[in-house]
Amino acid sequence: MKLVRIVMAFCALFALASPASAGKPEDTQSRVIPLSKTKFAVMDGKGGEKIVDLKGQDFIVVSLREKDADGASYAIDRDGVVWWAASISSGAKGHETPSGVYRVIRKERYHMSRAHPDPKGINNMDFSLFFTNCGHAIHMGNTNAMSHGCIHVGKKGADSMFKWATHKTRIVITREHYLPFVYYDLIKAGYRENKNTPAHIRAYLKKMVPIKPHMELPPEGNASHARDAY
């Protein structure tokens, strides 16, 4: 059953997965650099650095919809299984989504943004997983529209992650690519690129160097075409 869920989820990521809300971005200067599927280097922009290893924990990684990132979210369980992946959109210029390692601080199944309410009175932040006190959340939204700082996810992805996540679930927000570390997980689950794969993911796959488990990071510039593995 788990394998079936993974295959269905990856269809959402590579076949293209609403208005959002948020306060002033907290931190768009820090860097969160993936070192492996579970390990991340977090630099605070003031010279401080720490390593966060989430092995054995449930967590979500969001690689923002920005240059040099995936534009996708990934849900990883405590066994290291990437059981859901989906394309996303994130904060527009001037409303950038903050980066960092957070926890789910609040869950709201039905929610309307107070800062940016829908003029039609329709909830625009359903399935919200809030991760900052400024109103940033992962929630159901239009993945073709950039947000005011939140993470837009399609309905299936938002619903699935909302039901699965708890207040102990970590949320990693990075401005770096994460896909190389989970690429072989996707292939194992049956992923194949198709005509519905989002353009930004197709473009990255052409130059991406996938990272095999226990493989050293490839030297910069030593890129190969991921499509060759299909």
C-alpha positions in Angstrom: 0.0 0.0 0.0 2.8 2.4 0.8 4.4 1.9 -2.6 1.0 2.6 -4.3 0.8 5.9 -2.3 4.3 6.9 -3.3 3.6 6.3 -7.0 0.4 8.2 -6.9 2.1 11.1 -5.0 4.9 11.4 -7.5 2.4 11.7 -10.3 1.3 14.9 -8.6 4.9 16.2 -8.4 5.9 15.5 -12.0 2.5 16.0 -13.6 2.0 19.5 -12.0 0.4 19.5 -8.9 -4.5 30.0 -4.0 -4.1 32.8 -2.7 -1.9 32.7 0.4 -1.3 34.7 3.5 1.7 35.8 5.5 3.1 38.6 7.6 6.5 40.2 7.0 9.1 37.5 6.1 11.1 36.5 9.1 14.3 35.5 7.4 15.2 35.3 3.8 18.9 35.6 4.3 19.7 32.4 6.2 20.7 29.4 4.2 19.5 25.8 4.7 21.8 23.5 2.6 20.7 19.8 2.2 23.7 17.5 2.9 21.7 14.2 2.6 18.1 13.1 2.6 17.9 13.8 6.4 20.8 16.1 7.2 20.9 19.9 6.7 23.5 22.7 7.3 21.7 25.8 8.7 23.5 29.1 8.4 21.9 32.1 10.1 23.4 34.9 8.0 25.5 36.1 10.9 28.2 33.6 10.7 26.5 31.0 12.8 26.1 27.4 11.5 24.7 24.2 12.8 23.9 20.8 11.5 20.3 19.5 11.8 19.8 15.7 11.3 16.2 14.6 11.1 16.9 10.9 10.8 14.3 8.9 12.6 11.8 11.8 12.5 8.8 12.7 10.3 9.5 15.9 8.4 8.6 17.9 5.3 11.1 19.6 3.0 10.0 22.5 0.9 12.5 23.5 -1.9 11.1 26.9 -2.8 9.8 28.0 -6.2 12.9 30.1 -6.8 15.9 30.0 -9.0 18.3 27.3 -7.8 15.6 25.4 -6.0 13.1 22.7 -7.0 9.7 24.3 -6.6 8.5 21.2 -4.8 7.6 19.8 -1.4 8.5 16.3 0.0 7.1 14.4 2.9 9.5 12.0 4.5 8.5 9.6 7.3 10.6 8.4 10.2 11.8 5.3 8.2 13.3 7.6 5.6 10.5 6.9 3.0 9.6 9.8 0.8 5.9 9.0 0.7 4.6 12.2 -0.9 6.0 14.8 -3.3 4.3 17.6 -5.2 5.0 20.8 -7.1 4.4 24.0 -5.2 4.6 27.8 -5.5 6.0 30.1 -2.8 6.5 33.8 -1.9 6.6 36.3 -4.7 9.4 39.0 -4.8 8.9 41.2 -1.9 7.0 38.5 0.0 9.7 35.8 0.0 9.0 32.7 2.1 11.4 32.6 5.1 14.0 29.8 5.2 14.9 27.7 8.1 13.9 24.6 10.1 10.6 24.9 11.8 7.9 22.9 13.6 4.2 22.7 12.8 2.8 25.2 15.4 -0.8 25.1 14.3 -3.1 23.2 12.1 -6.3 24.7 10.5 -8.5 22.5 8.3 -10.6 25.5 7.2 -9.1 28.9 7.1 -9.4 32.3 5.5 -6.4 34.7 5.4 -7.0 37.7 7.6 -4.2 39.7 5.9 -5.4 38.7 2.3 -9.0 37.6 2.5 -10.7 36.3 -0.7 -13.2 39.0 -1.9 -15.7 36.2 -2.7 -15.6 35.0 0.9 -14.1 31.6 -0.1 -11.5 30.0 2.2 -8.1 30.5 0.6 -5.9 28.7 3.2 -7.6 25.3 3.8 -5.4 22.4 5.1 -3.0 24.9 6.7 0.1 23.8 8.5 1.4 27.0 10.1 5.1 27.1 10.8 5.7 30.8 11.8 3.9 33.2 14.1 3.7 35.6 11.1 1.1 33.5 9.4 3.3 31.4 7.0 1.8 28.1 6.3 1.8 25.2 3.9 -1.8 25.0 2.5 -4.0 24.2 -0.4 -3.6 26.8 -3.1 -2.9 27.6 -6.7 0.6 26.3 -7.6 0.6 28.5 -10.7 0.4 31.6 -8.6 3.1 33.0 -6.3 2.0 33.8 -2.8 2.4 36.4 -0.1 4.9 34.1 1.6 3.0 30.8 2.1 3.6 27.5 0.4 0.8 26.6 -2.1 0.2 22.9 -2.6 -2.4 21.1 -4.7 -5.4 19.7 -3.0 -4.2 16.1 -2.7 -0.8 17.1 -1.4 -2.2 19.6 1.1 -4.9 17.1 2.3 -2.4 14.2 2.7 0.3 16.2 4.5 -2.3 17.9 6.8 -3.7 14.5 7.9 -0.2 13.1 8.4 1.6 16.0 10.1 1.6 16.6 13.9 2.9 19.3 16.1 6.2 17.4 16.2 6.6 17.4 12.5 9.6 19.5 11.3 9.3 21.7 8.2 12.6 22.4 6.4 12.4 25.4 4.0 15.4 25.7 1.7 16.4 27.8 -1.3 18.6 25.0 -2.6 17.8 21.9 -4.6 16.7 18.8 -2.7 15.6 16.6 -5.6 19.0 15.0 -6.2 18.9 13.4 -2.7 15.5 11.7 -3.4 15.7 11.2 -7.1 16.4 7.4 -6.8 13.5 7.1 -4.4 11.3 8.5 -7.1 12.7 6.2 -9.8 12.3 3.2 -7.5 8.6 4.2 -7.0 8.0 4.2 -10.7 8.5 7.8 -11.7 9.0 8.6 -15.3 9.1 12.1 -16.8 6.1 12.8 -19.1 4.5 15.6 -21.0 2.7 16.9 -17.9 5.9 17.3 -15.9 6.2 21.0 -14.9 8.5 23.0 -17.1 10.7 24.1 -14.2 11.3 20.5 -13.1 12.0 19.4 -16.7 14.6 22.1 -17.0 16.3 21.1 -13.8 16.3 17.4 -14.7 18.3 18.1 -17.8 21.3 19.3 -15.7 20.7 17.6 -12.4 23.3 15.1 -10.9 21.3 12.6 -8.8 22.9 11.6 -5.5 23.0 7.9 -4.8 22.6 6.8 -1.1 26.0 7.1 0.6 27.4 8.9 -2.4 29.6 11.9 -2.0 28.3 15.2 -3.4 29.4 15.5 -7.0 32.0 18.1 -7.9 30.5 21.4 -9.1 30.0 21.4 -12.9 30.2 17.6 -13.2 26.5 17.4 -14.4 24.9 14.6 -16.3 21.4 14.4 -17.8 19.0 12.7 -15.4 16.9 11.6 -18.4 19.7 9.1 -19.3 18.5 7.0 -16.4 15.0 6.6 -17.7 
